[in-house]
């Protein structure tokens, strides 16, 4: 078998609130197609994987607008999901929230 690459998680990568990209087979395929320099760059790897899954600002906005509270979710849980989706939209859109604070 070939050598298994173990990507090192940076503090930036640990902020993802989804499974790390290297545990999903389709994402691994995209990751291994990157150049060595791009694979070490968190932002480049993230962009390539999101592009593969076709996650764009429109997807995030559509998902945000269609989110509803599920039966077992508390209002706080629903609010956190909305906040996470909003932040994902802002990041995809390139909106820097630090300039507003």
Secondary structure, 3 states (H helix, E strand, C coil): CCCCCCCCCCHHHHCCCCCCHHHCHHHHHHHHHCCHHHHHCHHHHHHHHHHHCCCCHHHHHHHHHHCCCCCCCCHHHHHHHHHHHHHHHHHHHCCCHHHHC
